[in-house]
């Protein structure tokens, strides 16, 4: 699922949430998180993560994991 944040009449952030299955119980993998620079530090990503967590909980999934690439220096 993709979650989209809007502000000022346009998209300002996005978060991808994929339900995963494996040897362990199901979990959700959060990836593709992006917020426009002018909208950072305003809680946009927090709202997207909260929306994804609620969506997952509705499906019985409470384990959320974040994929982070350490070489992604632009995310600092």
C-alpha positions in Angstrom: 0.0 0.0 0.0 1.1 3.5 -0.6 0.2 6.4 1.7 0.2 9.9 0.4 0.4 13.1 2.4 -1.0 16.3 0.9 -0.6 19.9 1.8 -1.3 23.2 0.0 -3.2 21.3 -2.6 -0.5 19.0 -3.7 1.4 15.8 -2.6 4.1 16.5 -0.1 5.0 13.0 1.1 4.8 9.3 0.4 5.4 6.1 2.3 5.2 2.5 1.0 4.1 -0.3 3.3 4.4 -3.9 2.2 3.0 -6.9 4.1 5.6 -9.6 4.2 5.4 -13.3 4.9 8.3 -15.5 5.9 9.3 -18.1 8.5 8.4 -15.7 11.3 4.9 -14.2 11.7 3.9 -11.6 9.2 5.4 -8.2 9.4 5.2 -5.0 7.5 8.1 -3.4 5.7 8.1 0.4 5.4 10.1 1.7 2.4 10.1 4.5 -0.1 9.6 7.2 2.5 9.9 10.7 1.1 8.8 14.2 2.2 9.4 17.3 0.2 12.3 19.3 1.8 10.0 22.3 2.5 7.6 20.1 4.5 10.2 18.2 6.6 10.2 18.7 10.4 6.4 19.2 10.4 5.3 15.7 11.4 4.4 14.6 7.8 6.3 11.4 8.0 5.0 10.7 11.5 1.4 10.9 10.1 2.3 8.6 7.2 3.8 6.0 9.6 0.8 6.3 11.9 -1.6 5.7 9.0 0.4 2.7 7.8 0.5 1.3 11.4 -3.3 1.6 11.6 -3.7 0.0 8.2 -1.5 -2.9 9.3 -3.3 -3.3 12.7 -6.6 -3.6 10.8 -5.0 -6.6 9.1 -3.6 -8.1 12.3 0.0 -7.0 11.7 1.7 -5.2 14.6 5.4 -5.8 13.7 6.6 -2.9 11.4 10.1 -2.8 10.1 11.9 0.1 8.4 14.3 -0.5 5.6 17.1 2.0 5.6 20.1 2.3 3.3 23.1 3.6 5.2 24.6 5.2 2.1 21.5 7.4 1.7 23.2 10.6 3.0 20.4 12.8 1.6 18.1 11.4 4.3 20.1 13.1 7.1 
